[in-house]
Amino acid sequence: NFLDHIELYKNLNKQEFTEIFEHYDRDRDGFLEGEELMEIVSDMMRKVEIDLTVDQLENLVEKVVRVIDTNFDGKISKKELSDLFFTSGQISPIPEPEPSGSDT
């Protein structure tokens, strides 16, 4: 897990954030999409010791995109990701996925 060496709830500097973004932006197009998004969300969940099924992960990625994709292009820019990561100088936690099969 690439995020193992990163403290999620400490202040990140711009260099650390850029390192994270560039690690997951495998095709170097300046956006996270598809498998890149799956990988970063999966790593974030494992970092906080939440294991997800593939379906739960896909569902969570869709929700994350809906929340932080401010220009609705279906991909996450560095700016959009920074808006997620930097809240009051700290990384924002990713919301926990809803349990599947809930009847409430």
PyRosetta script that sets phi, psi and omega in degrees:
from pyrosetta import init, pose_from_sequence

init()
pose = pose_from_sequence("NFLDHIELYKNLNKQEFTEIFEHYDRDRDGFLEGEELMEIVSDMMRKVEIDLTVDQLENLVEKVVRVIDTNFDGKISKKELSDLFFTSGQISPIPEPEPSGSDT")
pose.set_psi(1, 117.7)
pose.set_omega(1, -177.9)
pose.set_phi(2, -59.7)
pose.set_psi(2, -31.0)
pose.set_omega(2, -176.2)
pose.set_phi(3, -80.2)
pose.set_psi(3, -2.1)
pose.set_omega(3, -178.5)
pose.set_phi(4, -58.1)
pose.set_psi(4, -31.7)
pose.set_omega(4, -179.1)
pose.set_phi(5, -89.3)
pose.set_psi(5, 1.6)
pose.set_omega(5, -178.8)
pose.set_phi(6, -104.8)
pose.set_psi(6, 132.7)
pose.set_omega(6, 173.2)
pose.set_phi(7, -84.5)
pose.set_psi(7, 110.8)
pose.set_omega(7, -174.2)
pose.set_phi(8, -66.1)
pose.set_psi(8, -28.9)
pose.set_omega(8, -174.3)
pose.set_phi(9, -109.2)
pose.set_psi(9, 26.4)
pose.set_omega(9, 173.2)
pose.set_phi(10, -111.3)
pose.set_psi(10, 167.2)
pose.set_omega(10, 176.2)
pose.set_phi(11, -66.2)
pose.set_psi(11, 130.4)
pose.set_omega(11, 175.7)
pose.set_phi(12, -97.7)
pose.set_psi(12, 143.2)
pose.set_omega(12, 171.4)
pose.set_phi(13, -93.1)
pose.set_psi(13, 169.6)
pose.set_omega(13, -176.1)
pose.set_phi(14, -62.4)
pose.set_psi(14, -34.7)
pose.set_omega(14, 179.5)
pose.set_phi(15, -64.9)
pose.set_psi(15, -43.7)
pose.set_omega(15, 178.3)
pose.set_phi(16, -63.5)
pose.set_psi(16, -42.8)
pose.set_omega(16, 178.8)
pose.set_phi(17, -62.1)
pose.set_psi(17, -45.3)
pose.set_omega(17, 179.4)
pose.set_phi(18, -60.9)
pose.set_psi(18, -40.2)
pose.set_omega(18, 177.9)
pose.set_phi(19, -60.3)
pose.set_psi(19, -43.6)
pose.set_omega(19, 178.4)
pose.set_phi(20, -62.6)
pose.set_psi(20, -50.9)
pose.set_omega(20, -177.6)
pose.set_phi(21, -59.2)
pose.set_psi(21, -47.9)
pose.set_omega(21, -177.2)
pose.set_phi(22, -66.2)
pose.set_psi(22, -31.7)
pose.set_omega(22, 177.2)
pose.set_phi(23, -62.3)
pose.set_psi(23, -44.0)
pose.set_omega(23, -175.9)
pose.set_phi(24, -84.5)
pose.set_psi(24, -20.5)
pose.set_omega(24, 177.6)
pose.set_phi(25, -81.6)
pose.set_psi(25, 72.7)
pose.set_omega(25, -172.3)
pose.set_phi(26, -60.7)
pose.set_psi(26, -36.9)
pose.set_omega(26, -177.3)
pose.set_phi(27, -90.8)
pose.set_psi(27, 2.0)
pose.set_omega(27, 175.0)
pose.set_phi(28, 57.1)
pose.set_psi(28, 35.7)
pose.set_omega(28, 178.2)
pose.set_phi(29, -94.9)
pose.set_psi(29, 1.3)
pose.set_omega(29, 178.4)
pose.set_phi(30, 86.4)
pose.set_psi(30, 7.7)
pose.set_omega(30, -179.5)
pose.set_phi(31, -137.0)
pose.set_psi(31, 153.8)
pose.set_omega(31, 170.1)
pose.set_phi(32, -106.5)
pose.set_psi(32, 128.1)
pose.set_omega(32, 178.4)
pose.set_phi(33, -154.6)
pose.set_psi(33, 162.6)
pose.set_omega(33, 176.4)
pose.set_phi(34, 54.6)
pose.set_psi(34, -125.7)
pose.set_omega(34, -177.9)
pose.set_phi(35, -61.5)
pose.set_psi(35, -31.0)
pose.set_omega(35, 178.7)
pose.set_phi(36, -62.5)
pose.set_psi(36, -43.9)
pose.set_omega(36, 177.7)
pose.set_phi(37, -66.8)
pose.set_psi(37, -40.9)
pose.set_omega(37, 178.2)
pose.set_phi(38, -58.7)
pose.set_psi(38, -42.8)
pose.set_omega(38, -176.9)
pose.set_phi(39, -67.7)
pose.set_psi(39, -45.4)
pose.set_omega(39, -177.8)
pose.set_phi(40, -68.0)
pose.set_psi(40, -40.6)
pose.set_omega(40, 178.7)
pose.set_phi(41, -66.7)
pose.set_psi(41, -41.5)
pose.set_omega(41, 177.6)
pose.set_phi(42, -60.5)
pose.set_psi(42, -45.6)
pose.set_omega(42, 179.6)
pose.set_phi(43, -64.0)
pose.set_psi(43, -38.4)
pose.set_omega(43, 178.4)
pose.set_phi(44, -64.7)
pose.set_psi(44, -40.4)
pose.set_omega(44, 179.8)
pose.set_phi(45, -67.4)
pose.set_psi(45, -43.3)
pose.set_omega(45, 178.3)
pose.set_phi(46, -65.0)
pose.set_psi(46, -32.8)
pose.set_omega(46, 178.4)
pose.set_phi(47, -60.8)
pose.set_psi(47, -34.9)
pose.set_omega(47, 178.6)
pose.set_phi(48, -100.1)
pose.set_psi(48, 19.4)
pose.set_omega(48, 173.7)
pose.set_phi(49, 60.1)
pose.set_psi(49, 42.6)
pose.set_omega(49, 173.6)
pose.set_phi(50, -115.3)
pose.set_psi(50, 116.4)
pose.set_omega(50, 177.4)
pose.set_phi(51, -95.0)
pose.set_psi(51, 132.3)
pose.set_omega(51, -178.3)
pose.set_phi(52, -120.3)
pose.set_psi(52, 148.6)
pose.set_omega(52, 169.4)
pose.set_phi(53, -73.7)
pose.set_psi(53, 167.4)
pose.set_omega(53, 178.2)
pose.set_phi(54, -59.6)
pose.set_psi(54, -42.6)
pose.set_omega(54, 179.3)
pose.set_phi(55, -62.6)
pose.set_psi(55, -42.7)
pose.set_omega(55, 178.5)
pose.set_phi(56, -64.5)
pose.set_psi(56, -40.5)
pose.set_omega(56, 179.1)
pose.set_phi(57, -63.7)
pose.set_psi(57, -46.6)
pose.set_omega(57, 178.8)
pose.set_phi(58, -60.0)
pose.set_psi(58, -42.2)
pose.set_omega(58, 178.3)
pose.set_phi(59, -62.1)
pose.set_psi(59, -44.9)
pose.set_omega(59, 180.0)
pose.set_phi(60, -65.1)
pose.set_psi(60, -41.9)
pose.set_omega(60, 178.2)
pose.set_phi(61, -60.1)
pose.set_psi(61, -42.9)
pose.set_omega(61, 177.6)
pose.set_phi(62, -59.3)
pose.set_psi(62, -42.8)
pose.set_omega(62, 179.1)
pose.set_phi(63, -66.0)
pose.set_psi(63, -42.3)
pose.set_omega(63, 179.1)
pose.set_phi(64, -60.9)
pose.set_psi(64, -45.2)
pose.set_omega(64, 179.7)
pose.set_phi(65, -61.2)
pose.set_psi(65, -44.7)
pose.set_omega(65, 179.1)
pose.set_phi(66, -59.0)
pose.set_psi(66, -35.5)
pose.set_omega(66, -176.8)
pose.set_phi(67, -79.5)
pose.set_psi(67, -43.8)
pose.set_omega(67, -171.1)
pose.set_phi(68, -105.0)
pose.set_psi(68, -6.8)
pose.set_omega(68, 178.2)
pose.set_phi(69, -82.7)
pose.set_psi(69, 81.5)
pose.set_omega(69, -171.4)
pose.set_phi(70, -69.8)
pose.set_psi(70, -22.0)
pose.set_omega(70, 178.1)
pose.set_phi(71, -103.0)
pose.set_psi(71, 5.9)
pose.set_omega(71, 172.4)
pose.set_phi(72, 57.2)
pose.set_psi(72, 37.9)
pose.set_omega(72, 177.8)
pose.set_phi(73, -96.6)
pose.set_psi(73, 1.2)
pose.set_omega(73, 176.7)
pose.set_phi(74, 83.3)
pose.set_psi(74, 5.3)
pose.set_omega(74, 177.5)
pose.set_phi(75, -137.4)
pose.set_psi(75, 161.3)
pose.set_omega(75, -174.7)
pose.set_phi(76, -109.3)
pose.set_psi(76, 119.2)
pose.set_omega(76, 177.4)
pose.set_phi(77, -81.6)
pose.set_psi(77, 168.6)
pose.set_omega(77, 176.8)
pose.set_phi(78, -59.5)
pose.set_psi(78, -40.3)
pose.set_omega(78, 179.2)
pose.set_phi(79, -63.8)
pose.set_psi(79, -44.8)
pose.set_omega(79, 179.9)
pose.set_phi(80, -63.4)
pose.set_psi(80, -41.0)
pose.set_omega(80, 178.4)
pose.set_phi(81, -67.0)
pose.set_psi(81, -38.1)
pose.set_omega(81, 179.2)
pose.set_phi(82, -64.4)
pose.set_psi(82, -33.6)
pose.set_omega(82, 176.6)
pose.set_phi(83, -63.4)
pose.set_psi(83, -33.0)
pose.set_omega(83, 176.4)
pose.set_phi(84, -73.1)
pose.set_psi(84, -44.3)
pose.set_omega(84, -174.5)
pose.set_phi(85, -74.0)
pose.set_psi(85, -37.4)
pose.set_omega(85, -173.5)
pose.set_phi(86, -104.2)
pose.set_psi(86, 103.5)
pose.set_omega(86, 175.0)
pose.set_phi(87, -132.2)
pose.set_psi(87, 114.5)
pose.set_omega(87, -176.1)
pose.set_phi(88, 54.7)
pose.set_psi(88, 36.1)
pose.set_omega(88, 177.1)
pose.set_phi(89, 80.0)
pose.set_psi(89, 6.4)
pose.set_omega(89, -179.2)
pose.set_phi(90, -129.2)
pose.set_psi(90, 162.8)
pose.set_omega(90, 172.8)
pose.set_phi(91, -72.7)
pose.set_psi(91, 137.2)
pose.set_omega(91, 175.1)
pose.set_phi(92, -85.7)
pose.set_psi(92, 136.4)
pose.set_omega(92, 176.2)
pose.set_phi(93, -70.4)
pose.set_psi(93, 146.1)
pose.set_omega(93, 173.8)
pose.set_phi(94, -74.5)
pose.set_psi(94, 135.0)
pose.set_omega(94, -180.0)
pose.set_phi(95, -61.8)
pose.set_psi(95, 145.0)
pose.set_omega(95, 178.2)
pose.set_phi(96, -66.6)
pose.set_psi(96, 141.9)
pose.set_omega(96, 178.7)
pose.set_phi(97, -68.8)
pose.set_psi(97, 150.0)
pose.set_omega(97, 176.2)
pose.set_phi(98, -73.0)
pose.set_psi(98, 142.4)
pose.set_omega(98, 178.1)
pose.set_phi(99, -62.8)
pose.set_psi(99, 140.8)
pose.set_omega(99, 178.3)
pose.set_phi(100, -79.1)
pose.set_psi(100, 147.2)
pose.set_omega(100, 178.2)
pose.set_phi(101, 77.6)
pose.set_psi(101, 15.9)
pose.set_omega(101, -179.7)
pose.set_phi(102, -69.7)
pose.set_psi(102, 135.5)
pose.set_omega(102, -179.7)
pose.set_phi(103, -106.2)
pose.set_psi(103, 20.4)
pose.set_omega(103, 178.0)
pose.set_phi(104, -93.1)
pose.dump_pdb("model.pdb")
